[in-house]
Amino acid sequence: MDSEGVPSATPRRRSRRRRHRRSHRPRIFGLLRPKRLGRIAIVVLIIAGVLTIVWFGFVRVSFLIARLKSADSEIRWRAADSLGSIGSPQATEALIEALGNPDQETRWRAVEALRNIHDPRAIEPLIFTMKDRDNYVRARAVVALSKFSDPRVVQPMIAALNDKDQDVRMNAAIALGQIGDPSAVEPLAGAIRDPSAVVREYAADALIKLNDLRAIEPLILTMHDPGSAIRQVAAGVLAKFNDPRVIEPMIAALSDPDFGVRRIAVAKLIASKDPRAFEPLVAALKDSDPDVKGAVADWIKPDNPHAASALLEALHDADPIVISKQYTFFIQQGEPGTEDALIQSLKQHGTKEMAQAFMNSGNSLLERAAQDWSPGLENLVTDPGSVKIVHWGSKQ
């Protein structure tokens, strides 16, 4: 109560009145507090900065687009390069127009810029540019189109495999491998016969990436091509397929006149473990190429009677490569009079392990040969350690 007997406002009511009075103040006063002003200023500056960058970027791109039409070729080149570096789709239409410039360098620089911008609007113009009169422009157009995952580029790329220029064909083969469209399998198999080695190589790589079984039959036919380099590429691609149809062509390839083809065939047949390959591989012990012969001699197991017979024939023929691969078998056989062939093999293709086996064989001739080959090996007789001991004639 006040002095006149009127009830006074309670503290709660006074608080409500103060809040009510404050609520009627303009909200702008709250925004003008120093801390809030600082935050607002920062946001405004950021927005202004972004808008400025966008504006100057727009102005710069517009300026460069205008320079694409300069009579000075170097100005056009620099403008195209700069537009490609900026990567703004704003420049796409102008660069497409530059594809028709009479100057070859302006055209290919425009192609490169469109490749960097990666605007789908450029696909059809770039496809058209694949028919440009200049080889380099066509080649760069192929590379630019390879960056687009669009079905429209596949058929033009296949057509480019027959272009007169090697680089265009090479880039088309690379692109088709990257795109991975199955319709390219047969055209790429045909490109294995390209006169250019680099085109053949990239066509083969593309087929391996596609890994499509439809490539097998065309490749088998290519194995009969008169060009040894073409047969090598075809064999290399065929070897990547784990398909039963590959085995017979690989067996036939063991008789190919080119040792490179035979090496691929031997490696594939050994890895396949196909029983059809056993007899042909054993016969390959007589191959004239040391790598072919050595691969078979490494693989062959003498526990098979036919294989053992072939190995003994190689011993009697004093074949140093086969002997160096199967010396433990020959030591166990202990056939009198074969020591000279074994010793010659040690001299030509010997290893430390082979000399150790000779030293511990119990044959005085082989032991002496091992000492001559490496004088420090006599200690292995008394301290063989992990050396496998194979005694002369232990399997007679």
C-alpha positions, 0 to 999 in steps of 0.5 A: 500500500502507498501513503494514500492507501492505494495498493502498490504494484508488485515487483512482478507487475513492475517487471512486466511493465519494463519488458513491455516498454522495452518491446516497443523500442525500435529493433534497429537499436539492438542491431546497432550494438558494436558486436553485432555491427562488426558481424554484419560488416564482416558478412557484408564484406564477404558478400561484396567480395564474392560479388566483385569476384563474380563480376570481374570474372564475368568481365574477364571472360567477356573480354577474352571471348572478344579477343578470340575474334582478334586478327592477331593469331597470338592474341587468339591463342592466348585467349583460348588458353586463358578461357580453358584455364578459367573453365567457365561455361560462359565461353563455350559458345565462343570456343565452339565458333572458334573451331571453324577458324581458318587458323589450325592452331586457333582450332586446336587450342579451342578444342583444348579449352573445350576439353577443360570446360567439359560442357556437354554442349561441345560434344556435337561440335567436337564430333564434327571437328573429328573430320577436320582437315588437320591431323593434329586438330582431329587427334586433339578432338578425339582426346577431348571427346574421351572425357565425356561419358556420353553414348554419342561419342562411341560410334565416331570413336570407332570410325576414327580407328580407320583415320589416316593419321596414326595419332588419331587412331591411337587416341581413338583406341585409348578412348574406347578402352576408357569408355568401355562400350561393348560395341567397340570390341570387334572394331578394336580386335580389327585394330590389332592388325593396324600397320602402326605398332603403337595403335596395335598396342593401345588397341590390345590394352583397350580389349584387355580393359573391356574383357569381352569374350566376343574378342576371342574369335577375331583374335584367334583369326589374327593369330594367323596374320603374316606379321609376327608383331601382330601375332604377338599382340593377338597372343598377348591379349588372348592370354588374358582370357581364361576361356577353354577356346584359348588353349588350342590356339596357344598350343598351335602357337608353340610352333610359331616361327616367332619366339615372342609368340612362343614365349607368350604361349608357353606362359599361358599354357603352363598357367592354365594347367590344362591337360591338353597342353602337357604333351605339347609343352614337353615337346617344347623342351627342344625349342630353340629359344632359351626362354621357352625351353627354360620355362618348360624345364622349370615347370616339368615334373620328372615323376611323369614317365613321359616327362622323365624320358624327355628330360633324360633325352635332354641330358644325353643331348647335353642341353645346358639350360634344361640340365641347369633347371633339373640337375637334382633329377639328373644327380639322383639318376646317377647315370655314368658318363653324364658328369661332363654334361652336368659340369658344362651346365654348371659352368654356363648356367650355374648357381650357388644352389647347383654348386652346393648340390654338386658338392654334396652329391658324393660324386668326386667329379661333380665335387671337384667341379663345384670346388673349381666353380666356387672354392669356398663351398667345401665347407658345405660338406660338413655343415650343409645347413639348409642345403638339400642333400641329393646323392648320386644315383639315389634313384637308380 
